[in-house]
Each structure stands twice: as C-alpha cells, then as structure tokens.
C-alpha cells in the first residue's frame, strides 16, 4: 500500500471478490485507537462499495503493532480467510522504539506473505506525528483503510486467478 503520486484517490480500481466464499479478517491494534478506528471505517466502506457482505469481514483486536504478526498468523491458521489486513499506527517519539516497532512488524508481515498461505495486507501507518496519521484516514493523504481493503480484494482475486478458480 503506497502513496498514489497522482493524488489522494485510491490507487486500485474497485473490484468485487471472485471467491464466492470471500472472507477477510482485519487484525487491528488497540494502540492509537482513533486512527485505527478511522482505518477500520475506510475498509468497511470499501467492502460495502464492492458488494462484500459485512458478515464476512471479521475484526480481531491485538494490543499493539508488534502483536499484529501473531494475530495475523492465528487468523490464517484458525480462521482460514481469503485475506488478512493488519491495521496499526506507529507515531515517532523521542526514542528509537519507533524504529524497532516498525522494523519488527514489517519483517513479520513480510514473512507471512512469503509463506504464501493467504495475502496479508500491510495497513500499518508509520508517521512522524498525529497530524500525518489523521491525514491518512480520509484526509489530504487519502484513505489508507479503504486502500487496504481494495488490496485485500485484489490479492484474493489474484490468488483465485492463479489457482484457476474464478468464482
């Protein structure tokens, strides 16, 4: 999920899931809950726009960004969804803690994607301040929650196409 250089509009065209049994788990950190709630609202709006039944989008909470990897792995192994989205928000402070948290969660989610069982969408905001985070939940920097849901559908569809099951 990267910034669209042509404007704040979502990068991907809206797609409907090809998988008739599409199910998405959103693993959301409790830390920085105002931002996380904004990301969740954007994702739910996208799923509604794409005709996804709200009953097939499940949200589970974990304490913070570091725990997102474990939550995503558990969702994959226990629930077996079509896609997982992780939502977190890490805001730089006065110590190197920001760097450690960002590196850990990035490596963890990258590792899960490399395993290839289920696409895991990286919806973790890493910002210098609260204003930058607020700008990314529907402000001048776009709606990263909406974009993450678009990516979840797109990656689930890619998986369907690659496996030859088009719905």
Wavefront OBJ file of the C-alpha trace (Angstrom):
o trace
v 0.000 0.000 0.000
v 1.873 3.038 -1.222
v 1.049 6.652 -1.749
v -0.537 7.464 -5.084
v 1.650 10.141 -6.644
v -1.154 11.457 -8.848
v -3.442 12.434 -5.955
v -5.163 11.186 -2.838
v -7.710 8.986 -4.635
v -7.454 5.217 -4.105
v -4.809 3.622 -6.329
v -6.667 0.464 -7.361
v -9.974 0.251 -9.229
v -12.808 -1.164 -7.139
v -13.145 -4.899 -7.697
v -15.641 -7.418 -6.430
v -14.224 -10.597 -4.915
v -14.053 -13.520 -7.347
v -14.072 -16.035 -4.499
v -17.723 -16.832 -3.718
v -16.596 -17.689 -0.183
v -14.562 -14.488 0.284
v -13.819 -13.841 3.940
v -11.457 -11.191 5.296
v -10.027 -10.876 8.784
v -8.826 -7.474 9.913
v -6.315 -7.628 12.747
v -6.363 -4.214 14.400
v -4.121 -2.817 17.100
v -5.778 -1.149 20.078
v -2.958 1.400 20.389
v -3.755 4.765 18.722
v -7.393 3.695 18.554
v -8.689 6.921 16.976
v -6.504 6.262 13.936
v -7.242 2.538 13.893
v -10.990 3.198 14.048
v -10.589 5.504 11.034
v -8.729 2.792 9.117
v -11.446 0.272 10.001
v -14.176 2.649 8.831
v -12.391 3.139 5.499
v -12.014 -0.609 4.986
v -15.660 -1.264 5.810
v -16.710 1.488 3.391
v -14.657 -0.114 0.617
v -16.055 -3.574 1.275
v -19.589 -2.137 1.153
v -18.785 -0.322 -2.115
v -17.519 -3.617 -3.561
v -20.629 -5.564 -2.571
v -18.993 -7.559 0.215
v -21.431 -8.762 2.866
v -20.374 -7.225 6.222
v -20.823 -10.641 7.843
v -17.733 -11.963 6.009
v -15.441 -9.234 7.341
v -14.244 -10.050 10.839
v -12.214 -7.786 13.106
v -9.947 -9.058 15.854
v -8.015 -6.794 18.208
v -4.479 -7.074 19.487
v -2.745 -4.725 21.961
v -0.283 -3.022 19.615
v 1.632 -3.120 16.341
v 4.155 -5.744 17.490
v 1.287 -8.177 18.112
v -0.139 -7.787 14.598
v 2.054 -10.546 13.172
v 0.928 -13.079 15.774
v -2.705 -12.042 15.318
v -2.431 -12.400 11.548
v -0.796 -15.832 11.825
v -3.519 -17.027 14.200
v -6.209 -15.703 11.861
v -4.639 -17.576 8.958
v -4.258 -20.836 10.855
v -7.504 -20.826 12.851
v -9.983 -18.964 10.640
v -8.514 -19.550 7.158
v -9.705 -16.345 5.462
v -9.255 -15.274 1.838
v -7.149 -12.309 3.008
v -5.928 -10.645 6.187
v -5.448 -6.922 6.720
v -3.347 -5.630 9.599
v -4.038 -2.140 10.915
v -1.646 -0.350 13.224
v -0.305 3.133 13.735
v 3.202 3.891 14.968
v 3.978 7.549 15.599
v 7.598 8.611 16.013
v 8.585 9.668 19.505
v 11.788 10.713 21.210
v 13.385 7.260 21.399
v 14.426 4.584 18.877
v 11.385 2.499 19.903
v 9.618 3.687 16.707
v 12.332 2.131 14.534
v 12.256 -1.198 16.386
v 8.474 -1.491 16.229
v 8.320 -0.537 12.537
v 11.080 -2.953 11.604
v 9.564 -5.800 13.619
v 6.053 -5.535 12.229
v 7.306 -5.033 8.676
v 9.503 -8.126 8.845
v 6.739 -10.154 10.454
v 4.134 -9.340 7.848
v 6.655 -9.775 5.027
v 7.448 -13.230 6.405
v 3.770 -14.208 6.454
v 3.384 -13.058 2.855
v 6.468 -15.024 1.820
v 4.852 -18.172 3.253
v 2.109 -17.607 0.690
v -0.824 -19.168 2.541
v -3.025 -16.068 2.482
v -2.307 -12.499 1.361
v -1.627 -10.229 4.336
v -2.177 -6.555 3.594
v 0.125 -4.121 5.405
v -2.086 -1.348 6.755
v 0.345 -0.008 9.323
v 0.794 3.747 9.322
v 4.277 4.905 10.301
v 4.167 8.638 10.753
v 6.164 11.462 12.244
v 3.172 12.901 14.115
v -0.549 12.568 14.779
v -1.492 15.026 12.028
v 0.175 12.825 9.394
v -1.763 9.829 10.698
v -5.045 11.758 10.623
v -4.300 12.819 7.033
v -4.179 9.133 6.068
v -7.631 8.169 7.346
v -9.601 10.196 4.839
v -7.694 13.466 4.839
v -5.375 15.033 2.309
v -3.158 11.918 2.140
v -6.011 9.600 1.185
v -7.870 6.813 2.924
v -5.417 4.037 3.692
v -8.136 1.861 5.240
v -10.112 1.947 2.008
v -6.956 1.233 0.004
v -6.085 -1.731 2.231
v -9.499 -3.302 1.629
v -9.065 -2.769 -2.116
v -5.692 -4.510 -1.897
v -7.213 -7.416 0.066
v -9.819 -7.990 -2.643
v -7.254 -7.587 -5.428
v -4.861 -10.077 -3.844
v -7.637 -12.576 -3.128
v -8.676 -12.241 -6.780
v -5.087 -12.760 -7.922
v -4.940 -15.913 -5.843
v -8.189 -17.156 -7.405
v -6.938 -16.427 -10.918
v -3.588 -18.090 -10.306
v -5.306 -21.193 -8.953
v -7.824 -21.270 -11.788
v -10.936 -20.778 -9.668
v -12.675 -17.669 -10.981
v -15.714 -17.896 -8.733
l 1 2 3 4 5 6 7 8 9 10 11 12 13 14 15 16 17 18 19 20 21 22 23 24 25 26 27 28 29 30 31 32 33 34 35 36 37 38 39 40 41 42 43 44 45 46 47 48 49 50 51 52 53 54 55 56 57 58 59 60 61 62 63 64 65 66 67 68 69 70 71 72 73 74 75 76 77 78 79 80 81 82 83 84 85 86 87 88 89 90 91 92 93 94 95 96 97 98 99 100 101 102 103 104 105 106 107 108 109 110 111 112 113 114 115 116 117 118 119 120 121 122 123 124 125 126 127 128 129 130 131 132 133 134 135 136 137 138 139 140 141 142 143 144 145 146 147 148 149 150 151 152 153 154 155 156 157 158 159 160 161 162 163 164 165 166 167
